Amino acid sequence: SILDSVAEDLRHVLLMGVTPGTSGRAFEESSLDKIVTLRDTYDTLNIAVDGGVNKKTMHRIIDAGANMLCMGSAIFNDTDTPESNIKKLKELALN
């Protein structure tokens, strides 16, 4: 409800999926309820999620209503190259 007075002026909302801090924190499951509420309330708003987004959490986040995913550790903290990780994550997102 905090967005109600400004929602018509917004294109995107960024929801943190973790308590802010160091990179690589685990996704907080309570964030899914917030995504669902945002999507139900503002059906045309772009909802981005940052923090804890990876190949294990991305489909639940998308299913909850997010349409933008911000990833850091899933891309850069891996044994593969960032380019390879981005390609794999894009493929997973489409399936």
N, C-alpha and C positions, 0 to 999 in steps of 0.2 A: 504493500500500500504506500510505501515511501516514494515510489516512482509515479504515483497517480497524477500528481500536479505537473510533472515534466514529461510524462511518457510520450505525448504527441510530438515532442521535440527530439526524441531519441531515435537513433538508428540501431544502436548496439548497446548491450549491457554485458559487462564482464563479471562473471561470478567466479570467485575463488573456490577451488575444490579442495583446498588445504588451508591450514593456518599459515599465514605468510611466514617465511623464513628461508632456510637454505633449500636449494634445489634437491629434488628427489624424494620429497615427502610423500607419504601414502595418501591416496584419495580418501576424503571423508564422505562416507556413505550418506550422511545427512544432507549433503549437497544435492543429491538426486531429488529430494522432496522440493527443494528450492527451485530447481530447474523446472520441475513439473508445474509448480505454482506460477512461475514466470510465464511459461508457455501457455497455460490455461488462461491467464489474465491478459497477456499481451501477445496475441496470436501472430502478429506480423513482425514483432521485434526480433532482431538477430540476438541470439544468446550465445555468448562465448564463455568457455570454461577454461580456466588456467589453473594448473596445479594438480598433480596426480593423474594427469591424462596420459594414458599409455595403451598398448595393445590389449591389455587385460581389462581396462575400464572404459575404453572409448565407445563400445557398443551400448553399454548401459547409459552412458551420458547422452549419446545420440537418441536412444529410445526415450529418454526422459524429456527430450525436446530441444536440446542444444543443437545449433547448426554451425557452430564455429568452435574448433578445438585448438588450444594453444599448448604446444608441447616443447619442452626443453630437454629434460633428461631422456625422454624416449627417443630423441634424435641424437643428442650429443654424448650421452653417457653409456656407450655401448661399444662392443668390440668391432662392429661394422662401421663403415663410414657414414657420416650424416646423410649423404646422398642416397646410399643404399637403404638406410632406415626410413627416410622420407618416402621412398618408392614403396617399401613394404607396408608402411602405415597407410598410404593412400589406397593400396590394394585392399587392405583389411577394412578400411572405412567404407568401401564400395560393396563389400560382401555382407 
